[in-house]
Amino acid sequence: MKALMSLLGKGLAVVLVAVYGFGFLIDTGYAPSDRVQTHEEIGDKHLQVLLDEGIIDKDEHIQHFYSEGLLSVREGGSILTDSRVIAYAEWDDEIEIVDLTFDEVVSIEKTQEGTTLDYAIYVVSGANEEDYVELWLPHEYGDADRFVKALQANVGN
């Protein structure tokens, strides 16, 4: 019994170190944030990846950004710029980018409620059935709502 308790204690210690270590990587800007960020909150390193990969253009201003990636923003995410909404994901070392400009957006629909463990999912649709952007956003702290309200405000202009 004593050996089992020792093993469980060591396992718990490893988990706690990993959680705190990952938090440290986020706080220092090495790993992507687990929150929706504004342009000012995005680290220069992450912003450069978005530019280098052609996910955003150099003349675009990011209003809201969320990365689904654990170690790199390159892995996937959702972006709201001053001109369009973007979703992107890395597949087989290639980055697939889908986007709609504000004047192309016809509807914004929540298809999944977010929870502490699951993303809130929104589908932003264009005029054609094949024109849509699927946004996977964190539900906690009102992040998904903040992102989508900003999108709705831009579409209404």
mmCIF file of the C-alpha atoms, coordinates in Angstrom:
data_MODEL
# 
_entry.id   MODEL 
# 
loop_
_atom_site.group_PDB 
_atom_site.id 
_atom_site.type_symbol 
_atom_site.label_atom_id 
_atom_site.label_alt_id 
_atom_site.label_comp_id 
_atom_site.label_asym_id 
_atom_site.label_entity_id 
_atom_site.label_seq_id 
_atom_site.pdbx_PDB_ins_code 
_atom_site.Cartn_x 
_atom_site.Cartn_y 
_atom_site.Cartn_z 
_atom_site.occupancy 
_atom_site.B_iso_or_equiv 
_atom_site.pdbx_formal_charge 
_atom_site.auth_seq_id 
_atom_site.auth_comp_id 
_atom_site.auth_asym_id 
_atom_site.auth_atom_id 
_atom_site.pdbx_PDB_model_num 
ATOM 1   C CA . MET A 1 1   ? 0.000   0.000  0.000   1.00 0.00 ? 1   MET A CA 1 
ATOM 2   C CA . LYS A 1 2   ? 2.844   2.338  0.906   1.00 0.00 ? 2   LYS A CA 1 
ATOM 3   C CA . ALA A 1 3   ? 4.464   1.754  -2.506  1.00 0.00 ? 3   ALA A CA 1 
ATOM 4   C CA . LEU A 1 4   ? 1.181   2.514  -4.290  1.00 0.00 ? 4   LEU A CA 1 
ATOM 5   C CA . MET A 1 5   ? 0.754   5.768  -2.372  1.00 0.00 ? 5   MET A CA 1 
ATOM 6   C CA . SER A 1 6   ? 4.333   6.740  -3.188  1.00 0.00 ? 6   SER A CA 1 
ATOM 7   C CA . LEU A 1 7   ? 3.744   6.015  -6.873  1.00 0.00 ? 7   LEU A CA 1 
ATOM 8   C CA . LEU A 1 8   ? 0.504   8.024  -6.888  1.00 0.00 ? 8   LEU A CA 1 
ATOM 9   C CA . GLY A 1 9   ? 2.256   10.905 -5.140  1.00 0.00 ? 9   GLY A CA 1 
ATOM 10  C CA . LYS A 1 10  ? 5.044   10.920 -7.720  1.00 0.00 ? 10  LYS A CA 1 
ATOM 11  C CA . GLY A 1 11  ? 2.516   10.765 -10.550 1.00 0.00 ? 11  GLY A CA 1 
ATOM 12  C CA . LEU A 1 12  ? 0.628   13.708 -9.110  1.00 0.00 ? 12  LEU A CA 1 
ATOM 13  C CA . ALA A 1 13  ? 3.866   15.646 -8.743  1.00 0.00 ? 13  ALA A CA 1 
ATOM 14  C CA . VAL A 1 14  ? 4.725   15.022 -12.410 1.00 0.00 ? 14  VAL A CA 1 
ATOM 15  C CA . VAL A 1 15  ? 1.265   16.196 -13.499 1.00 0.00 ? 15  VAL A CA 1 
ATOM 16  C CA . LEU A 1 16  ? 1.506   19.354 -11.384 1.00 0.00 ? 16  LEU A CA 1 
ATOM 17  C CA . VAL A 1 17  ? 4.967   20.173 -12.732 1.00 0.00 ? 17  VAL A CA 1 
ATOM 18  C CA . ALA A 1 18  ? 3.686   19.672 -16.295 1.00 0.00 ? 18  ALA A CA 1 
ATOM 19  C CA . VAL A 1 19  ? 0.664   21.924 -15.727 1.00 0.00 ? 19  VAL A CA 1 
ATOM 20  C CA . TYR A 1 20  ? 2.725   24.674 -14.111 1.00 0.00 ? 20  TYR A CA 1 
ATOM 21  C CA . GLY A 1 21  ? 5.429   24.277 -16.753 1.00 0.00 ? 21  GLY A CA 1 
ATOM 22  C CA . PHE A 1 22  ? 2.904   24.641 -19.558 1.00 0.00 ? 22  PHE A CA 1 
ATOM 23  C CA . GLY A 1 23  ? 1.446   27.700 -17.826 1.00 0.00 ? 23  GLY A CA 1 
ATOM 24  C CA . PHE A 1 24  ? 4.934   29.167 -17.664 1.00 0.00 ? 24  PHE A CA 1 
ATOM 25  C CA . LEU A 1 25  ? 5.414   28.572 -21.413 1.00 0.00 ? 25  LEU A CA 1 
ATOM 26  C CA . ILE A 1 26  ? 2.126   30.371 -22.132 1.00 0.00 ? 26  ILE A CA 1 
ATOM 27  C CA . ASP A 1 27  ? 2.940   33.257 -19.789 1.00 0.00 ? 27  ASP A CA 1 
ATOM 28  C CA . THR A 1 28  ? 6.363   33.772 -21.358 1.00 0.00 ? 28  THR A CA 1 
ATOM 29  C CA . GLY A 1 29  ? 4.992   33.643 -24.919 1.00 0.00 ? 29  GLY A CA 1 
ATOM 30  C CA . TYR A 1 30  ? 6.667   30.395 -25.987 1.00 0.00 ? 30  TYR A CA 1 
ATOM 31  C CA . ALA A 1 31  ? 3.386   28.490 -26.251 1.00 0.00 ? 31  ALA A CA 1 
ATOM 32  C CA . PRO A 1 32  ? 0.125   29.928 -27.627 1.00 0.00 ? 32  PRO A CA 1 
ATOM 33  C CA . SER A 1 33  ? -2.306  31.395 -25.133 1.00 0.00 ? 33  SER A CA 1 
ATOM 34  C CA . ASP A 1 34  ? -5.368  29.407 -24.164 1.00 0.00 ? 34  ASP A CA 1 
ATOM 35  C CA . ARG A 1 35  ? -7.441  32.618 -24.402 1.00 0.00 ? 35  ARG A CA 1 
ATOM 36  C CA . VAL A 1 36  ? -8.773  34.790 -27.209 1.00 0.00 ? 36  VAL A CA 1 
ATOM 37  C CA . GLN A 1 37  ? -6.286  37.623 -27.603 1.00 0.00 ? 37  GLN A CA 1 
ATOM 38  C CA . THR A 1 38  ? -6.321  41.103 -29.111 1.00 0.00 ? 38  THR A CA 1 
ATOM 39  C CA . HIS A 1 39  ? -3.582  42.278 -31.479 1.00 0.00 ? 39  HIS A CA 1 
ATOM 40  C CA . GLU A 1 40  ? -1.714  43.917 -28.614 1.00 0.00 ? 40  GLU A CA 1 
ATOM 41  C CA . GLU A 1 41  ? -1.690  40.695 -26.589 1.00 0.00 ? 41  GLU A CA 1 
ATOM 42  C CA . ILE A 1 42  ? -0.221  38.457 -29.311 1.00 0.00 ? 42  ILE A CA 1 
ATOM 43  C CA . GLY A 1 43  ? 3.489   37.861 -28.949 1.00 0.00 ? 43  GLY A CA 1 
ATOM 44  C CA . ASP A 1 44  ? 5.746   39.066 -31.777 1.00 0.00 ? 44  ASP A CA 1 
ATOM 45  C CA . LYS A 1 45  ? 6.953   35.496 -32.361 1.00 0.00 ? 45  LYS A CA 1 
ATOM 46  C CA . HIS A 1 46  ? 3.389   34.255 -32.901 1.00 0.00 ? 46  HIS A CA 1 
ATOM 47  C CA . LEU A 1 47  ? 2.458   37.219 -35.076 1.00 0.00 ? 47  LEU A CA 1 
ATOM 48  C CA . GLN A 1 48  ? 5.485   36.544 -37.268 1.00 0.00 ? 48  GLN A CA 1 
ATOM 49  C CA . VAL A 1 49  ? 4.405   32.918 -37.778 1.00 0.00 ? 49  VAL A CA 1 
ATOM 50  C CA . LEU A 1 50  ? 0.968   34.097 -38.943 1.00 0.00 ? 50  LEU A CA 1 
ATOM 51  C CA . LEU A 1 51  ? 2.607   36.467 -41.424 1.00 0.00 ? 51  LEU A CA 1 
ATOM 52  C CA . ASP A 1 52  ? 5.276   34.018 -42.615 1.00 0.00 ? 52  ASP A CA 1 
ATOM 53  C CA . GLU A 1 53  ? 2.698   31.291 -43.260 1.00 0.00 ? 53  GLU A CA 1 
ATOM 54  C CA . GLY A 1 54  ? 0.432   33.667 -45.208 1.00 0.00 ? 54  GLY A CA 1 
ATOM 55  C CA . ILE A 1 55  ? -2.408  33.276 -42.730 1.00 0.00 ? 55  ILE A CA 1 
ATOM 56  C CA . ILE A 1 56  ? -2.707  37.044 -42.406 1.00 0.00 ? 56  ILE A CA 1 
ATOM 57  C CA . ASP A 1 57  ? -1.471  39.826 -44.669 1.00 0.00 ? 57  ASP A CA 1 
ATOM 58  C CA . LYS A 1 58  ? 1.001   42.427 -43.427 1.00 0.00 ? 58  LYS A CA 1 
ATOM 59  C CA . ASP A 1 59  ? -1.553  45.217 -43.926 1.00 0.00 ? 59  ASP A CA 1 
ATOM 60  C CA . GLU A 1 60  ? -4.234  43.481 -41.828 1.00 0.00 ? 60  GLU A CA 1 
ATOM 61  C CA . HIS A 1 61  ? -4.905  44.379 -38.217 1.00 0.00 ? 61  HIS A CA 1 
ATOM 62  C CA . ILE A 1 62  ? -5.964  41.517 -35.949 1.00 0.00 ? 62  ILE A CA 1 
ATOM 63  C CA . GLN A 1 63  ? -8.920  42.340 -33.736 1.00 0.00 ? 63  GLN A CA 1 
ATOM 64  C CA . HIS A 1 64  ? -9.220  38.913 -32.075 1.00 0.00 ? 64  HIS A CA 1 
ATOM 65  C CA . PHE A 1 65  ? -7.109  35.775 -32.293 1.00 0.00 ? 65  PHE A CA 1 
ATOM 66  C CA . TYR A 1 66  ? -7.329  32.292 -30.856 1.00 0.00 ? 66  TYR A CA 1 
ATOM 67  C CA . SER A 1 67  ? -4.865  29.476 -31.469 1.00 0.00 ? 67  SER A CA 1 
ATOM 68  C CA . GLU A 1 68  ? -5.907  25.869 -31.007 1.00 0.00 ? 68  GLU A CA 1 
ATOM 69  C CA . GLY A 1 69  ? -2.237  24.884 -30.979 1.00 0.00 ? 69  GLY A CA 1 
ATOM 70  C CA . LEU A 1 70  ? -0.469  23.545 -27.925 1.00 0.00 ? 70  LEU A CA 1 
ATOM 71  C CA . LEU A 1 71  ? 3.079   24.334 -28.995 1.00 0.00 ? 71  LEU A CA 1 
ATOM 72  C CA . SER A 1 72  ? 2.697   26.615 -32.033 1.00 0.00 ? 72  SER A CA 1 
ATOM 73  C CA . VAL A 1 73  ? 0.094   28.975 -33.467 1.00 0.00 ? 73  VAL A CA 1 
ATOM 74  C CA . ARG A 1 74  ? 0.801   27.215 -36.772 1.00 0.00 ? 74  ARG A CA 1 
ATOM 75  C CA . GLU A 1 75  ? -1.288  24.225 -35.631 1.00 0.00 ? 75  GLU A CA 1 
ATOM 76  C CA . GLY A 1 76  ? -4.645  25.974 -36.121 1.00 0.00 ? 76  GLY A CA 1 
ATOM 77  C CA . GLY A 1 77  ? -6.846  28.811 -34.998 1.00 0.00 ? 77  GLY A CA 1 
ATOM 78  C CA . SER A 1 78  ? -9.450  31.490 -35.590 1.00 0.00 ? 78  SER A CA 1 
ATOM 79  C CA . ILE A 1 79  ? -8.737  35.106 -36.461 1.00 0.00 ? 79  ILE A CA 1 
ATOM 80  C CA . LEU A 1 80  ? -10.851 38.219 -36.823 1.00 0.00 ? 80  LEU A CA 1 
ATOM 81  C CA . THR A 1 81  ? -9.054  40.993 -38.693 1.00 0.00 ? 81  THR A CA 1 
ATOM 82  C CA . ASP A 1 82  ? -10.213 44.427 -39.783 1.00 0.00 ? 82  ASP A CA 1 
ATOM 83  C CA . SER A 1 83  ? -11.469 42.944 -43.077 1.00 0.00 ? 83  SER A CA 1 
ATOM 84  C CA . ARG A 1 84  ? -12.256 39.232 -42.701 1.00 0.00 ? 84  ARG A CA 1 
ATOM 85  C CA . VAL A 1 85  ? -12.784 36.186 -40.503 1.00 0.00 ? 85  VAL A CA 1 
ATOM 86  C CA . ILE A 1 86  ? -10.279 33.352 -40.867 1.00 0.00 ? 86  ILE A CA 1 
ATOM 87  C CA . ALA A 1 87  ? -9.980  29.738 -39.715 1.00 0.00 ? 87  ALA A CA 1 
ATOM 88  C CA . TYR A 1 88  ? -6.864  27.726 -40.409 1.00 0.00 ? 88  TYR A CA 1 
ATOM 89  C CA . ALA A 1 89  ? -5.435  24.315 -39.606 1.00 0.00 ? 89  ALA A CA 1 
ATOM 90  C CA . GLU A 1 90  ? -2.246  22.415 -40.284 1.00 0.00 ? 90  GLU A CA 1 
ATOM 91  C CA . TRP A 1 91  ? -2.715  19.132 -42.178 1.00 0.00 ? 91  TRP A CA 1 
ATOM 92  C CA . ASP A 1 92  ? 0.266   17.010 -43.289 1.00 0.00 ? 92  ASP A CA 1 
ATOM 93  C CA . ASP A 1 93  ? 2.629   19.964 -42.821 1.00 0.00 ? 93  ASP A CA 1 
ATOM 94  C CA . GLU A 1 94  ? 0.428   22.157 -45.057 1.00 0.00 ? 94  GLU A CA 1 
ATOM 95  C CA . ILE A 1 95  ? -1.742  24.968 -43.724 1.00 0.00 ? 95  ILE A CA 1 
ATOM 96  C CA . GLU A 1 96  ? -5.324  25.096 -44.958 1.00 0.00 ? 96  GLU A CA 1 
ATOM 97  C CA . ILE A 1 97  ? -6.853  28.570 -44.714 1.00 0.00 ? 97  ILE A CA 1 
ATOM 98  C CA . VAL A 1 98  ? -10.539 29.409 -45.149 1.00 0.00 ? 98  VAL A CA 1 
ATOM 99  C CA . ASP A 1 99  ? -11.862 32.930 -44.875 1.00 0.00 ? 99  ASP A CA 1 
ATOM 100 C CA . LEU A 1 100 ? -14.760 35.235 -45.628 1.00 0.00 ? 100 LEU A CA 1 
ATOM 101 C CA . THR A 1 101 ? -14.625 38.982 -45.966 1.00 0.00 ? 101 THR A CA 1 
ATOM 102 C CA . PHE A 1 102 ? -17.221 40.863 -43.958 1.00 0.00 ? 102 PHE A CA 1 
ATOM 103 C CA . ASP A 1 103 ? -19.330 41.651 -47.030 1.00 0.00 ? 103 ASP A CA 1 
ATOM 104 C CA . GLU A 1 104 ? -19.458 37.904 -47.896 1.00 0.00 ? 104 GLU A CA 1 
ATOM 105 C CA . VAL A 1 105 ? -20.919 36.888 -44.511 1.00 0.00 ? 105 VAL A CA 1 
ATOM 106 C CA . VAL A 1 106 ? -24.605 35.962 -44.680 1.00 0.00 ? 106 VAL A CA 1 
ATOM 107 C CA . SER A 1 107 ? -25.089 34.309 -41.281 1.00 0.00 ? 107 SER A CA 1 
ATOM 108 C CA . ILE A 1 108 ? -23.362 33.381 -38.031 1.00 0.00 ? 108 ILE A CA 1 
ATOM 109 C CA . GLU A 1 109 ? -24.728 30.344 -36.237 1.00 0.00 ? 109 GLU A CA 1 
ATOM 110 C CA . LYS A 1 110 ? -23.657 28.662 -33.014 1.00 0.00 ? 110 LYS A CA 1 
ATOM 111 C CA . THR A 1 111 ? -23.604 24.914 -33.664 1.00 0.00 ? 111 THR A CA 1 
ATOM 112 C CA . GLN A 1 112 ? -22.181 23.790 -30.306 1.00 0.00 ? 112 GLN A CA 1 
ATOM 113 C CA . GLU A 1 113 ? -22.423 25.323 -26.874 1.00 0.00 ? 113 GLU A CA 1 
ATOM 114 C CA . GLY A 1 114 ? -19.078 25.599 -25.170 1.00 0.00 ? 114 GLY A CA 1 
ATOM 115 C CA . THR A 1 115 ? -18.239 24.060 -21.829 1.00 0.00 ? 115 THR A CA 1 
ATOM 116 C CA . THR A 1 116 ? -15.181 24.107 -19.629 1.00 0.00 ? 116 THR A CA 1 
ATOM 117 C CA . LEU A 1 117 ? -13.775 21.196 -21.634 1.00 0.00 ? 117 LEU A CA 1 
ATOM 118 C CA . ASP A 1 118 ? -15.305 21.767 -25.096 1.00 0.00 ? 118 ASP A CA 1 
ATOM 119 C CA . TYR A 1 119 ? -15.077 24.562 -27.611 1.00 0.00 ? 119 TYR A CA 1 
ATOM 120 C CA . ALA A 1 120 ? -18.005 26.710 -28.602 1.00 0.00 ? 120 ALA A CA 1 
ATOM 121 C CA . ILE A 1 121 ? -18.365 26.179 -32.351 1.00 0.00 ? 121 ILE A CA 1 
ATOM 122 C CA . TYR A 1 122 ? -19.756 28.767 -34.743 1.00 0.00 ? 122 TYR A CA 1 
ATOM 123 C CA . VAL A 1 123 ? -20.340 28.457 -38.480 1.00 0.00 ? 123 VAL A CA 1 
ATOM 124 C CA . VAL A 1 124 ? -19.961 31.699 -40.408 1.00 0.00 ? 124 VAL A CA 1 
ATOM 125 C CA . SER A 1 125 ? -21.670 31.213 -43.781 1.00 0.00 ? 125 SER A CA 1 
ATOM 126 C CA . GLY A 1 126 ? -21.383 32.959 -47.108 1.00 0.00 ? 126 GLY A CA 1 
ATOM 127 C CA . ALA A 1 127 ? -23.921 33.072 -49.940 1.00 0.00 ? 127 ALA A CA 1 
ATOM 128 C CA . ASN A 1 128 ? -22.864 29.709 -51.397 1.00 0.00 ? 128 ASN A CA 1 
ATOM 129 C CA . GLU A 1 129 ? -23.171 26.464 -49.455 1.00 0.00 ? 129 GLU A CA 1 
ATOM 130 C CA . GLU A 1 130 ? -19.453 25.714 -49.811 1.00 0.00 ? 130 GLU A CA 1 
ATOM 131 C CA . ASP A 1 131 ? -18.459 29.163 -48.484 1.00 0.00 ? 131 ASP A CA 1 
ATOM 132 C CA . TYR A 1 132 ? -18.191 28.921 -44.720 1.00 0.00 ? 132 TYR A CA 1 
ATOM 133 C CA . VAL A 1 133 ? -15.732 29.324 -41.879 1.00 0.00 ? 133 VAL A CA 1 
ATOM 134 C CA . GLU A 1 134 ? -15.965 27.140 -38.783 1.00 0.00 ? 134 GLU A CA 1 
ATOM 135 C CA . LEU A 1 135 ? -14.712 28.840 -35.627 1.00 0.00 ? 135 LEU A CA 1 
ATOM 136 C CA . TRP A 1 136 ? -13.646 26.745 -32.629 1.00 0.00 ? 136 TRP A CA 1 
ATOM 137 C CA . LEU A 1 137 ? -13.404 29.106 -29.677 1.00 0.00 ? 137 LEU A CA 1 
ATOM 138 C CA . PRO A 1 138 ? -12.873 28.675 -25.931 1.00 0.00 ? 138 PRO A CA 1 
ATOM 139 C CA . HIS A 1 139 ? -16.048 29.147 -23.939 1.00 0.00 ? 139 HIS A CA 1 
ATOM 140 C CA . GLU A 1 140 ? -14.497 30.115 -20.631 1.00 0.00 ? 140 GLU A CA 1 
ATOM 141 C CA . TYR A 1 141 ? -14.302 33.763 -19.542 1.00 0.00 ? 141 TYR A CA 1 
ATOM 142 C CA . GLY A 1 142 ? -16.713 34.817 -22.322 1.00 0.00 ? 142 GLY A CA 1 
ATOM 143 C CA . ASP A 1 143 ? -13.944 34.560 -24.949 1.00 0.00 ? 143 ASP A CA 1 
ATOM 144 C CA . ALA A 1 144 ? -16.145 32.996 -27.654 1.00 0.00 ? 144 ALA A CA 1 
ATOM 145 C CA . ASP A 1 145 ? -18.892 35.548 -27.051 1.00 0.00 ? 145 ASP A CA 1 
ATOM 146 C CA . ARG A 1 146 ? -16.415 38.437 -27.242 1.00 0.00 ? 146 ARG A CA 1 
ATOM 147 C CA . PHE A 1 147 ? -14.969 37.164 -30.534 1.00 0.00 ? 147 PHE A CA 1 
ATOM 148 C CA . VAL A 1 148 ? -18.394 36.584 -32.120 1.00 0.00 ? 148 VAL A CA 1 
ATOM 149 C CA . LYS A 1 149 ? -19.847 39.910 -30.931 1.00 0.00 ? 149 LYS A CA 1 
ATOM 150 C CA . ALA A 1 150 ? -16.920 41.702 -32.569 1.00 0.00 ? 150 ALA A CA 1 
ATOM 151 C CA . LEU A 1 151 ? -17.512 39.700 -35.764 1.00 0.00 ? 151 LEU A CA 1 
ATOM 152 C CA . GLN A 1 152 ? -21.212 40.598 -35.716 1.00 0.00 ? 152 GLN A CA 1 
ATOM 153 C CA . ALA A 1 153 ? -20.361 44.277 -35.245 1.00 0.00 ? 153 ALA A CA 1 
ATOM 154 C CA . ASN A 1 154 ? -18.029 44.178 -38.258 1.00 0.00 ? 154 ASN A CA 1 
ATOM 155 C CA . VAL A 1 155 ? -20.538 42.353 -40.443 1.00 0.00 ? 155 VAL A CA 1 
ATOM 156 C CA . GLY A 1 156 ? -23.200 44.914 -39.558 1.00 0.00 ? 156 GLY A CA 1 
ATOM 157 C CA . ASN A 1 157 ? -21.031 47.781 -40.886 1.00 0.00 ? 157 ASN A CA 1 
# 
